[in-house]
Amino acid sequence: MMAQRPSEVAAERPLKDLFSELSGELSFLVSREVELAKTELQEKASLAAKGGGALAVGGVAALVGVVMLSLAAAWGLAEVIPTGFAFLIVAVIWLVVAAVMATSGKKQLSKMKPPAPEQALSSMKQDIQVAKTSLSRGVSGSLSPPRASGVRRR
């Protein structure tokens, strides 16, 4: 017995069955792509949370250090000029640093793009292209079953 080619097997199946199978496979494919996107976003969120936590702890430690250094600088400067003016000078320096950093941070954030699930989007684009190609071949190809030899239609 000779094995049939896939095109011969598809040609013998009714069009309704082929579309039903295509619909089922597309549903499965879409659900898998959605799962991939969810997984990818969860991984990115987990990394962002860990990085954010480390930054927060580092920021608090840096703030305590900066306050201590600022107090030391103001008290040291108070040995030369009146205490009020010494603390005022240190405060103005910190306000200038804050303004520069806020401007720089705003500029950096404006460059940020949203964290999209790149792998899932790329995979979906490929799947759509394959589906379009398959459908265009199916429409142009013959899907009607071949006539059986020896059987005449009336």
N, C-alpha and C positions, 0 to 999 in steps of 0.2 A: 504494500500500500504506500502510495507516494504522499509525502507531507505537503500540506497546502501552505501557500504563501499567505502572509498576513492580509494582503490586499484581497485575496480570494475569500478568506474567512469573513472579512468585513463586508464583501460584496454579497455574501449569502445572508447576512443578518438584516433584519428589517430596519428601516430608517428610524422608526420610533425607538427601538432598542439602542441604536447608536447614540441618539440624542439623549436618551435617559442615562446612558453610561457617561457621556460627556458632561452632563449636568452634575452627576454624582462626583465625578473626578474633579470638576471645577470647584464644587463646594468643599471637597476635602482639601484641595490645594489652597483655597482662600483661608480656610481655618488654620492650616499649617503656617501660612504666612503671617496670620494674625498672632499665632503663638510665638513665632520667631520675633516679631516686633515687640511683643510684651516682654519676652525674655531679655532682649537686647536693652530695652528701656529700664528694666529692673536692675540689670548689671550696672548700667550707667548711673542710676539713682543711688545704688549702694556705694559705688566709688565716690560719688559726689558727697554723700553723707559722711563717709569716713574722712575725706579730705576736709570737709567743712568743720567737723569736730576737732581735727588736729589744728586747723587754722584758728578756731575759737580759743582753744587752750593756749596756743602760742600768742594770740592777741592779748589775752588777759595777763599773761606773764610779762609781755612787753609793756603793757600799760603800767603795771606796778613798777617795773624798772624805770620807765620814763618819768613817772611821778617822783620816784626817789631821786633820780638824777636832776630833775628840775628843782626840787627842794634844795638839794645840795648846791646847785648853781646859784639859786637865788640867795641862799644864806652866805655863800662865798662872795657874791657880788655885794651883799649888804655890808661887808667889811670895808668896802671902798666908798659906796654911796649910801644914802638913806635906805632903809629896809623896804619901804613902800615902793620906791622907784626901782629897786632891784627886782622885786617880784613882778612889777609891771613890765619891765623889759623882758623877763623870761616868758611871761604870758603872751606878749606881742610876738615874740619869736615863734612860739608854738602855734599861734593863730595863722601866721604866714605859712608855716609848714603844713597846717591843716588845709588851707586854701589851695596850695599847690598840689597836694595829694588828692584832694577831692576833684580837682579839675582833671588830673591825670587818670584817676579811676573812672570818671564819667566818660572820658574819651575811649578808654579800653573797653568799657561795657557796651558802647555804641557799636563796636566792631564785632561783638559776639553774635554768632548765629544760633538759632535754636538747636538743641541736641536731638537731631532726627535719627531714627534707626536706619543707618545707611545700608547695612547688609540686607535687611528685610525689603527696603525700597528697591534696591538693585535687583534682588531676586524676583520681586513682583513685576518689575519692568520686563525682565527676561521671560517670565511666565506669560505675560500678556502678549509679548511678541510671538512666542511659540504657539499660543492659542490662536492668534490671528493667522499665522502661517498655516496651521493645521486646518482651520476653518476655510481658508481660501483654497487649499488643496482639495478639501472635501466637497466644496461647492463646484469646483471646476471638474473634478473627477466623477466617474460614474459610480453611483451608489445603488443603482438598480440591480437586482439579482440576475445572473446570466441565465439564459434559457437552457433548460435541460435537453440533451440530445434525445431524439426519438419521441419527444412529447410535443404534440402540435396544439397550438392555441386556436380556438375558433373565434 
